[in-house]
Amino acid sequence: MTDRIGQQLANYRLISILGQGGFADVYLGEHIYLDTLAAIKVLQMRLTDEDKQSFVYAVAWAQSGQYIASASSDKTVQVWLAV
């Protein structure tokens, strides 16, 4: 895992790590202008180093974002930004 705490990603500053999964880490992020908090999911860089697997993980990453963005329930999170 790469320690990204303190880094800025788009308009969010990464504050702390919330969790880790098979191909991504989840950080608590603070919007630098709006002063709001959000969970930020960041693809692990070690996975992008392997050319054959990079495409597979990128597709899975995009599909998970699209799926979550299309879901509407009080038990799901809302996708605000995908970069």
C-alpha positions as CSV (number, residue, x, y, z in Angstrom):
1,M,0.0,0.0,0.0
2,T,1.2,3.5,-0.9
3,D,0.7,6.0,1.9
4,R,-1.3,8.8,0.3
5,I,-2.4,10.5,3.5
6,G,-1.9,14.3,3.1
7,Q,-2.0,14.1,-0.7
8,Q,-4.6,15.9,-2.8
9,L,-6.7,14.0,-5.4
10,A,-8.8,16.3,-7.5
11,N,-10.5,18.6,-5.0
12,Y,-10.0,16.3,-2.1
13,R,-7.2,16.1,0.5
14,L,-6.7,12.5,1.8
15,I,-6.9,12.6,5.6
16,S,-6.8,9.0,6.8
17,I,-7.1,5.4,5.6
18,L,-10.6,3.8,6.1
19,G,-9.9,0.4,4.6
20,Q,-8.1,-1.7,2.1
21,G,-9.4,-4.2,-0.4
22,G,-8.1,-6.5,-3.2
23,F,-7.4,-3.7,-5.7
24,A,-8.1,-0.4,-3.9
25,D,-7.6,1.5,-0.8
26,V,-10.4,3.7,0.7
27,Y,-9.5,7.1,2.3
28,L,-11.4,9.7,4.2
29,G,-11.1,12.8,2.1
30,E,-11.9,16.4,2.7
31,H,-13.1,18.7,-0.1
32,I,-10.6,21.6,-0.2
33,Y,-13.3,24.2,-1.1
34,L,-16.5,22.9,0.4
35,D,-15.1,21.6,3.7
36,T,-17.1,18.4,3.3
37,L,-16.0,14.8,3.9
38,A,-16.2,11.8,1.5
39,A,-14.9,8.3,1.1
40,I,-12.3,8.2,-1.7
41,K,-11.5,4.9,-3.4
42,V,-8.0,4.8,-4.9
43,L,-6.7,2.0,-7.2
44,Q,-3.6,0.5,-5.8
45,M,-0.6,1.4,-8.0
46,R,1.1,-2.0,-7.7
47,L,-1.6,-3.4,-9.9
48,T,-1.0,-1.0,-12.7
49,D,2.6,-2.0,-13.1
50,E,1.7,-5.3,-14.7
51,D,0.6,-4.6,-18.3
52,K,-1.6,-7.7,-18.7
53,Q,-3.6,-7.1,-15.5
54,S,-3.8,-3.3,-15.9
55,F,-6.5,-3.4,-18.4
56,V,-8.6,-6.0,-16.5
57,Y,-8.4,-3.9,-13.3
58,A,-9.1,-0.6,-15.1
59,V,-12.3,-2.2,-16.6
60,A,-13.4,-3.6,-13.3
61,W,-12.7,-0.2,-11.6
62,A,-14.8,1.6,-14.2
63,Q,-17.6,-0.9,-14.0
64,S,-17.8,-0.7,-10.2
65,G,-18.0,3.1,-10.4
66,Q,-20.8,2.9,-13.0
67,Y,-22.7,0.3,-11.0
68,I,-22.5,2.3,-7.8
69,A,-23.5,5.5,-9.5
70,S,-26.6,3.8,-11.0
71,A,-27.7,2.3,-7.7
72,S,-30.3,4.2,-5.7
73,S,-30.9,3.1,-2.1
74,D,-30.5,4.5,1.3
75,K,-27.9,1.7,1.9
76,T,-25.5,2.7,-0.9
77,V,-23.1,5.6,-1.3
78,Q,-23.3,8.2,-4.0
79,V,-20.5,8.6,-6.6
80,W,-19.5,12.3,-6.9
81,L,-16.4,12.0,-9.1
82,A,-14.6,9.4,-11.1
83,V,-11.1,10.2,-12.3
